Amino acid sequence: MATDKMMNRPNFTVHRRLLAVGAVLTGTGALLALVGTAIAGAALVTAGRGWVQQWETAPGELANRTVRQAREASRAGMDAWRSQAQNN
């Protein structure tokens, strides 16, 4: 009885040409999006490099200076904590 009901259902038909055209357009759109993203990324990298080259101090030197300042601040805090602990 179940097979009788299944045979009376209408067939699901897909227009293959439209499906193929949709797949091609989707692939083309994805490729164009990828190329656009690569071009935008290259433009941002180029702009970033130019911006960094305009700095008066090199990024490595800035990083070294910041690390040195952090170490000095840490030592000062540790010394202040130790002297406070000794006074109590």
N, C-alpha and C positions, 0 to 999 in steps of 0.2 A: 504494500500500500504506500509506503514511503517513496518507493521508486516511481510510482505513478504521479505523485505530486511533483517530484523533481523534474520529470520529463515535460511537464506542462509549463514550466517556468520559461520566460523569454531568455534568449541567449544574450550574453554580454559581449558586444562586439566593439572593437576599438578600431578607429580609422588609423591604419598604420602609417600612412604618409604624414598625417598631422602629428602623430606621436614622434616620428623621425625628425620632422622639422622642428618641433619643440625641443627635442634633445639637442639638435645641432645649435639652435639659438641659445639654449642654456649653456652649452659648452663654450660657445663663442663669447657670451657675456662673462662667464667666469674667467676666461683667458684675458679679456679686456680689463676686467677688474684687477687681475693679478699684475698686468703690465702697468696699469695706473698706480697701483700701490707701490710698485718698484720705483717708478719715476718720482712719485711724491717723496718716498723715502730717500732717494738720492739727492733730491733738492734740499731736504731738511739736513742731511749729513753735510752737504756742501756749505750750507748757511751756518751750521754749527761750527764747522772748522774755521770758516772765515771769522766768526765771532770770537772764538778762542784765540786766534792769531792776533787779534786786536788788543788783547789783554796786555797790561804792562808787566805782569808777573806770570811766569809759566805755571800751568796747573800742577806739575810735580812739586814745584817750589812752594806753592800755596798749601798743598797737602802736607809737606814736611813741616812748614811753619805751624799749621794747625795741630799736628801731632805733638810738636815740641811744646806748644802752649798748653795742650791738654795734659801732658806729663808734668809740666811745671805747676799747673793748677792742682793736679792730684797730689804732688809732693807737698805743696803748701797746705792743702787740706789735711793731709796725713800728719804733718808736723804740728798743725794747730790742734788736732785731735789728741796727739800724744802729749803735748804740753798741757792741755786741759786735764787729761787723765792723771798726769803726774802731780798737778796742783791740788787735786781732790784727794 
